């Protein structure tokens, strides 16, 4: 009688264990790689944002001055011109604060909100009030910068505050376009002098 050779099956569990280890390495590699990519994107985004902030500080004053000087006949019922002018002026004031290192202690976000209020409801009769509040905040902020760094510009700073106070909150903005525009022009003039003297 022939002897039947019976081969023992090799256990499969070592292969399963090797497969699990390989799978764990693959998952670990992809998770680490994904985390590293995420950190790189975050760092890149942060540096880009910082670069944009720096660029914004450099360009904000010029952007406002160019906007105001470009066309003064844009004031209309939509108040888009005043919205843009106040927003750009808040940015320019913040940029000048950063540039000079003078903390203006002004709520420029409130100026931006007042600016937004103007366009949210174009038919409201409170636009002049919002513009006056924003103008006084800006004039005060630029006045603080002037007192700290630009002693020779006190007349310009006083004129700006007077122009801000000249806006009549009880009158429609469109009935006092020239008064509002005078404030925007005075702010542009003061910012330009500060920018060229610093």
C-alpha positions in Angstrom: 0.0 0.0 0.0 1.3 3.4 -1.0 1.9 5.9 1.7 -0.2 9.0 1.3 1.7 12.1 2.1 -0.3 14.7 3.9 1.1 18.1 3.9 0.1 20.3 6.7 -1.4 23.6 5.6 0.7 26.5 6.4 -1.1 28.8 8.7 -2.7 31.8 7.0 -2.6 34.2 10.0 1.0 35.4 9.5 -0.1 36.6 6.0 -3.1 38.3 7.4 -0.9 40.0 10.0 1.5 41.1 7.3 -1.4 42.5 5.3 -2.7 44.4 8.3 0.7 45.9 9.0 1.1 46.9 5.3 -2.4 48.4 5.3 -1.6 50.3 8.6 1.6 51.7 7.0 -0.3 52.8 3.9 -3.0 54.5 5.9 -0.5 56.1 8.2 1.5 57.4 5.2 -1.6 58.9 3.6 -2.8 60.5 6.8 0.6 62.0 7.6 1.0 63.2 4.0 -2.5 64.7 4.1 -1.8 66.4 7.4 1.5 67.8 6.1 -0.2 69.1 3.0 -3.0 70.7 5.1 -0.3 72.4 7.3 1.5 73.6 4.2 -1.7 75.0 2.7 -2.5 76.7 6.0 1.0 78.2 6.2 0.8 79.3 2.6 -2.6 80.8 3.2 -1.3 82.6 6.3 1.7 84.0 4.5 -0.5 85.1 1.6 -2.9 86.8 3.9 0.0 88.5 5.7 1.3 89.6 2.3 -2.1 90.9 1.3 -2.4 92.8 4.7 1.0 94.4 4.0 0.0 95.2 0.5 -3.3 96.5 1.7 -1.6 98.8 4.2 0.6 100.1 1.4 -2.1 100.6 -1.1 -5.1 101.5 1.0 -4.3 105.2 1.2 -3.6 105.5 -2.5 -6.8 103.5 -3.3 -8.9 105.9 -1.3 -7.3 109.0 -2.7 -7.6 107.7 -6.3 -11.2 106.7 -5.7 -12.2 110.2 -4.4 -10.2 112.0 -7.1 -11.5 109.9 -9.9 -15.1 111.1 -10.1 -17.0 113.2 -7.7 -20.3 113.0 -9.6 -21.2 109.4 -8.6 -23.3 110.2 -5.6 -26.8 108.8 -6.3 -29.9 107.4 -4.7 -28.2 104.0 -4.3 -25.5 105.7 -2.2 -22.9 103.2 -3.5 -20.4 106.0 -3.9 -20.6 106.9 -0.2 -20.5 103.3 0.8 -17.3 102.7 -1.2 -15.8 106.0 -0.1 -16.4 105.3 3.7 -15.2 101.7 3.4 -12.0 102.7 1.6 -11.5 105.6 4.0 -11.8 103.3 7.0 -9.2 101.0 5.3 -6.9 103.9 4.6 -7.2 105.2 8.2 -6.4 101.7 9.5 -3.4 101.5 7.1 -2.1 104.9 8.3 -2.6 103.8 11.9 -0.5 100.6 11.2 2.1 102.6 9.2 2.7 105.2 11.9 2.2 102.8 14.9 -0.5 105.1 16.4 -3.4 103.2 17.9 -6.3 105.4 16.9 -8.6 103.8 19.5 -11.4 104.2 17.0 -14.0 101.6 16.0 -13.3 101.5 12.3 -15.5 98.4 12.1 -18.4 100.7 13.1 -17.5 102.9 10.2 -17.7 99.9 7.9 -21.0 98.9 9.4 -22.4 102.4 9.0 -21.2 102.3 5.4 -23.0 99.1 4.8 -26.2 100.5 6.4 -26.2 103.1 3.6 -26.6 100.6 0.8 -28.7 98.0 2.7 -31.7 100.4 2.6 -31.2 103.0 -0.1 -34.5 104.6 0.5 -33.9 105.3 4.2 -33.8 108.9 5.3 -31.0 108.2 7.9 -28.1 108.1 5.6 -26.8 111.5 6.4 -26.8 110.5 10.1 -24.8 107.4 9.3 -22.4 109.3 7.2 -21.9 112.0 9.9 -21.3 109.4 12.6 -18.7 107.6 10.3 -17.1 110.9 9.4 -16.6 112.0 13.0 -15.1 108.6 13.9 -12.7 108.9 11.0 -11.9 112.6 11.7 -11.2 111.7 15.3 -8.9 108.8 14.3 -7.0 110.8 11.8 -6.8 113.6 14.4 -5.2 111.3 16.8 -2.6 110.2 14.2 -2.0 113.9 13.3 -1.4 114.9 17.0 1.0 112.0 17.5 3.1 112.2 14.3 2.2 115.2 12.2 2.2 118.4 14.3 2.4 120.6 11.2 -0.9 119.2 9.9 -3.1 120.5 12.8 -4.9 122.9 10.5 -5.8 120.1 8.1 -7.0 117.9 10.9 -9.1 120.7 12.3 -10.6 121.3 8.8 -11.4 117.6 8.5 -13.3 117.6 11.8 -15.2 120.8 10.8 -16.1 119.2 7.5 -17.3 116.1 9.3 -19.5 118.2 11.7 -20.8 120.2 8.7 -22.8 117.1 7.5 -26.3 117.8 8.6 -27.9 114.6 9.9 -31.4 116.1 9.5 -31.0 116.7 5.8 -31.0 114.2 3.0 -27.6 113.2 1.8 -28.4 114.0 -1.8 -29.4 117.5 -0.8 -25.9 118.0 0.6 -23.7 116.2 -1.8 -21.1 119.0 -1.9 -20.8 119.0 1.9 -20.3 115.3 2.0 -17.8 115.5 -0.9 -15.9 118.2 0.9 -15.3 115.9 3.8 -14.1 113.1 1.5 -11.8 115.5 -0.3 -10.4 116.9 3.0 -9.8 113.3 4.3 -8.0 112.5 1.0 -5.9 115.7 1.3 -4.9 114.9 4.9 -4.1 111.3 4.2 -2.0 112.3 1.2 0.0 114.8 3.3 0.5 112.2 6.0 1.6 109.6 3.5 4.1 111.8 1.8 5.5 113.2 5.1 6.1 109.8 6.8 
